[in-house]
Amino acid sequence: MDAYQPLGADPTVAELLARRPHLSMRVAGGLLLEGVPLAAIADALGTPTWVIGAGTLRARARRLRAALDDAGLDAAVHYAVKANDHLAVLRILSAEGFGADVVSGGELRRARMAGIAGSRIVFSGVGKSAGELRLAIGEGVGQINVESAEEIELLSRIAGTMGRRVAVALRVNPDIDAGGHTKIATGRASDKFGIAYGDALALYARAAALPGLEPVGLAVHIGSQIAAPTPFRQAFARIAALVVGLRESGHAVRTVDCGGGLGVSYRDEDEGSPRALAGAMRATLGDLGLLLVVEPGRWLVAPAGLLLGSVVLVKRQGAGEPPFIVLDCAMNDLLRPSLYEAWHGLLPLSASRASAAPRGAHVVGPVCESGDSFARDRMLPPLQVGDRVAILDTGAYGAVMSSTYNARPLAAQALVDGTRWTTIRPRQEISALWRDEIVPDWIMPRRVGA
């Protein structure tokens, strides 16, 4: 679940590290991501700074690919760009043979800028504009996942005016509750996504009859942070029944887009298994002669990234009350704890600090909101002003959801690759926050005393 429900004692420093083989703690270098001391990055770029590990990304991509291949599946992987849309991330995953799943015109342009061919891009999303659909057709995307009867009609008109024929898949809402936080559920009948299961056969036939459209299959995505294979099996079984029904009605069905949703372990929960996902696909869809597609996002990139911050203030409370540890990073940088009540591990960059006996503390940011909190009643090594920390597993839905709220510039970003690292986005200059703002010339400053 994304909304953290306490299950027991907080994981220790050693337990957090044991679950993350890409991280290590050394007496001399402190906390390392792959082979790079994170203190060196903090020294050079300051904090807050995002860091992502290229080697970790590649390792997870290859683990997923191996699971699909070992299951004997004809399967393509399209990375969900919304999880982390940095061009460096897209290029790393493209080099691993992955295409892209995009949900906006901006993400489509990013994927193309990263060198991903239009034919390797799937365009998803419940509210594509006419302009975005024209862009997708013009870029020759491999497939558009349509989510409503209205979108089917609109896309047919646009394709007709452009003299093009577009491959489409119908995203079906299977009415499966995958569990987890309600804000990341997408496959229930009450969610805004997809076509109602009972309407899918008729709408597939309608799409086949319209000019400019070539229905090629179905798509499904039931949510995020799914650890057990049962919800996948339930959803895929319902889609398999639709495939059979469509073929019996004389329609061609060549592909099923199985979506994403594999969960990661933020605290001590089980991580979603690529082999279990592949097994669910094999058991339910594997004998139907389909090209299968998966769209991982969080599972690939969340563990590969972290956010570096520094302690700016330790605010003591009354006797017996935990202090507030105030960091220089905030909810405008990492929104997930405020938005989803999400749990993220925190580790000091200093080995000596990490080895100290833990104490209770509240970890917060400096933004003027009560919700600007990273951890409540967390058992942590005692931290002092100037100490640097790493907030773990922030490679997905971290930097990509950042804002400049409270006039806080966007943080710097760095990429680690083995023993080397480089800046992949400099810290935003403060003047950039108002550089493009226009004040009408009729608004004059008020003179004091006038």
N, C-alpha and C positions, 0 to 999 in steps of 0.2 A: 504493500500500500504506500501511496505517496504521502498521505496524511499520517504522520508517525504516531503509532500507538506504543507507549513504553512496554517493553517485554522483559525488562530486567536491568541489570547494571549496564552503564555505558561501556562500550568496547574500550579496552586499554590501548595505549600507543602500540604495544606489541601486536595486539589483535588486529588493529586497523592496518598495520603494515603487512601482517601475514596474509591478509586477503587481497593485497595489492602488490603483486610481484614486481611491478614496474617502479615501485617506490622502495627506498632503503634509507637507513639511518646510519651514519658513520660518525665516529667520535670527532674526527678532524673536519669533515666536510658538512656535517649536519644532514639534513633531509635532501635526498637526491631523487630526481625524476629521471628514469633511465640512468645515464651516466653523468648527469650534470647537477652540481650543487645548486639548489634553488636560492641559497643566499647570494650566490654570484649574480643571478638574474636580478634579485631585489636590489643589490648594491648598484647595478648598472642602470636599471630602469626605474627604481623606486617602486612604491606601492600606491594604490592597488595595481596589480598586473596579472593578466591571465597567462597561463602557460599550458601548452598542449604538447603531448609526446607523439611524434611521428612514428617511432618504432612500435609504440603501444597500439596505435591505430592500425598499423599493418598487421600486427600479430592477431588482433581481434578480427580483422577482415578475413584473414586466412583461416582462422578457426571456423568462422561461419561458412566460408566457401567449402572447406573440407567436410563439414557436416552435411551440406546439401549434396556434394559429390558422393560421399560414402553411402548416402541413402538411395543413390541411383536416380536422382531427380534431374529432369531437364528444367533447370531453374536459372533465372536471371536475377541479379541483385541490383536494386535501384536505391541508393542512399537517400534518406529523407533529409533534404537540404535544410529544412526548418530547424533541425537540432543544432546545427552549427554551420553557418554558411560562408565561413572564411574561404577565400580562394585557395589557400594552401591546403586546407582540409579536403576540399573538393578535388584538387589535383592528386593528392596522395591516394584517395580512394578510387579515382578514375584510373590511376596507374595500376591498381589492383584488379581492374576489369569491371568496376562497378559503374552503372549508369546513375541517373538522378531521378528522384521523385520530387517534384516541385509543386507549390501551392499558390504561386503568384507570378505575375509577369516579371517582377524583380528577381525572384529566385530563378526563373527560366533564363534571364539574361546573365545572372551570375554563373549558372551552370555552363552556359555557352562560352562565357569569358574564361572559364577554367579549362576549356578545351573539350568539353563533353559534347559529342555529336547530338544533334537534335533527335536522331533515330534512337538514341539511348536514354531519352527523357520521357517520363510519364508525367502528365499534368493532372494533378488531383485538386480537390477543393470544392467546397459547397457553393461558393459565390464568385465564380469567374466572370469578369466583365466582358463585354463584347470586344473591347480593345485587347484584352488578354487572350481571348480566343483567336482573334485575328493574328496576334503575335505568334501563338502556338502553331497555327496552321502555316504561317509564313516561315517559321523556323523548322518545319518538318518534324515535329515531335512524333515519337513512335506511337503514342497512345494518349488519348484524353479520357480520363475517368469521369463520366457524367453522373450527376447526383440527383437529377430531378427531371420530370417530364418537361418542365419549362426550359431547362438547359438543353435538352435534346432538340426541341423546336428551334431555339436560338442558334445552336451550333449548325443545324442543317441550313438555315437561312444564310449564315455567314459563309459556310463552305460553298454554298451555291453561288454567291456573289463573287467569290474568289476563284471559282472554277476548279475546286479541289475536292478530293474524296478523303475523308478523315477516318482513321481507325479509332473506334470508341469501345470502351468497356463500361458496363453499367455497375456502378458501386451500389451494392445491395446492403441494406441494414438488416442483419439477421436476427435482431432482437435478442442478443446474448449479452448478459451482464458479466463482464470479465473481472469484476471486483475492483478494488483500489479507489482512489480519490475520484469523486464524481466529476471534477473538472477535467479529468483526462479520460473519461469514458466516452466512447464514440459509437458503440454498436447496439445500444438499447433503442427501443421504439421511440422513446421520448427524446432522444438526442437529435440534433439538427442534421446529422450526416446521413447520406445515402438514400436509396429508394426503398420504400417499404417492401418487405419480402413478398407479400401477396400481389404486388403490382409489377414485379420484375418480368414475368413472362409476357404480359401484354405490352410493356414498354420496350422490351427487346424487339418484339415484332413491329412495333411502331417505328423504332429506329431503323430497322431493316427496310422499311417501306419508304423512308424519307430520302430525298436526294442529298448527295454529298456525304452520307454517313455509311460506314462499314462496321457494323457491330462484330467485334472479334472475341468478346468474352465478358467475364464478370470480374468484379473487384470487391474486396471486403477488408475492413479494418475495424477492430472491435475495441481498441483502446491502447493504453500504455501501462508499463510496469506490471506485465503479466509474467508470473514465475512458473505456474503450473501449465501443463499442456492441455488440460481438459477444456478450457474455454476455446482454444484454437480448434481442437477436434470437433467440438459442437458446432462452431461457426463453419468450418470447412465442410462438415457433413451436410449442412443445410445448403451450402453452395453447390456441392456435388449433386444433390438432388435436383437443383435448378438446371445444372448442365445437362443431366439426363432428360429432363422435361423439355428443354429447348431443342435438343437434338431430335427427340421423338416428334417434335412439331415441325421438323425440317430446317431448323436454323443451324448454321455453322457456329461452333464454339471452339476456339483454338487456344485460348489462354485464360488463366485465372490469376489475378493479382491478389496474393494472400495478405498484403499489408505488412505492418510491423507490429511492435508492441512488446518485444522481449524486454523483460525487466532487468535492472541491475541491482546490486547490493550496496545500498547507501550506508546501512548500519550493520546489521548482522543477518538480514533476511536472505533467503535463497535467491541466487541469480537465475534468470531465465536461461534455459539450456538450448543452444542452437541445434543440438542433436535431438532433443525432445520436439522442437518445432519441426525439424525435418521429418521426424517420425510421424507426427500428426499429419503433415502434408502427404507423406507416402501412404499412410493408412486410408486416408479419405479421398484423395485426388490422384494418387499415383498410377492408377490403372485406367485413367480416362484419356490418355494420349494427349495431354495438355502441356503447353509451355507454362510453367509456373513462375511467378514473380514474387519476391519478398522485398520489403521496403524498410530495412532497419535504420534507425537513427540513434536514439539514446543508447542502445546496447553497444554500438560501435564507439561512440565518442565520449560518453559521460565519464567513464573511468580514466580516459586518457588525459583529462584536463583538470586543472585546479586554479584557484584564485589566491594570489599572495596578498596579504594585508599586514599592517603594522598596528600595534597597540598605541593609541594616542592618549588614553586616559584610563586610569583604574579608579572607578567611583565607588568608594566604600559606603556601606550601609550600616545599620545598627548591628549590635552584637548578635552573632549567630545567623545573620543574613548574608547570602552570597553577594559578592561585589559585582558591579557592572563592568565588564571589560569592553571598552569602546574602541573599535577598530577604525581605520581610515577608509575601509570599503563599506558599502552600504547596500540597501535594498535597490538603489538605482543601478548598482553593478550586478548583484545577484538577487533576483526577485523571488526565486523559488521558495525560500523559507517563509516569506511574507504571503505569497500567493497560495501556496499549497500546504503550508505547515510542514514543509519538507525537512528532513533530517540530513545534515551533511557532517561528516567527520572533520575535526580540526586537529592539526598537528603543528607544534612549534618547529621552526626551521633549525633551531639550536639543539644539538644532541644532549647537552647538559641540562637544558631546560626541560626537554622531553622526558628525561630520566627522573625528574623530581616527583614526589608523591602527589597524586591529583587531589584537587579540592573543588568544591562546588562553585560555579560561577554562571552569570548570565553574560552572553556575548552579543553585543549590539553594534549597530552602526551609528553615525552621527546625523543621519537625515532626520528632519523634524516630523517624525511620524512614530506613534507608539508601535506600529507594526514593523519597524525597522529593527528586526531581531534575527540573529542567526542561531541562537541556542538558549534555552532556558534550563536552569538547574543542571548544567552539564558538568560532569566530573572531568576536570582538565588539570594538567600541570600548572602551577601558579605562574601567571604571566605578569610582566612589568612593562611600564612605558618604554617603547622602543623595540620590544620583542617583535619578531616577525612570525607569522603563522601562515599555513596553507589550509585553505578550505577545499576539501577533497571532492572528487567526482563531479566537477562542474563543467566538463567539456560539452555537455548537452544542455541546451536551454539556459545557458549562463550568459556569455558575452552577447549572444544573439538577441537576448531580451533586455539588454541594458538600455538605460535612458540617461538623460542629462538633468533629471529632476534635482531641485535645489541648486541649479546652475553648477552641477558637478561634471567636469569633462569626462569623456569616455576613457576608460583605463587603457594602458598599453597592453600589447599582446606579444608573446614570445613563443617560438617553436623550438622544442628540443628534439634532436635526432641522434640517438646514441650518446656520444660524448661531446657533441657540438650543439650550439644554440644560436639563434638569431632573432632579432626583432621582426615581427610580421605586421605590426601596426604600432606606430608611435603614439604616445599619449596625446590626446586631443589638446590643442592649445585653447586656453580660456577664451581668447578673442573669437575663436571659431563658433562659440555658442551664439553670438549675435551678428556674425559677419553677414549673413544673408537677410537680416531683419530690416524692414523699411519703415521709417517713421514718416507719415505724411507731412508735407511742408507746412500745412496749416496748423499743426500742433506745435505751439511755441512753448519754450520753458517759462515757467512762472517766476517772475523776479521776486526775491524775498522782500517783503515790505510793501509790495504793490497792492 
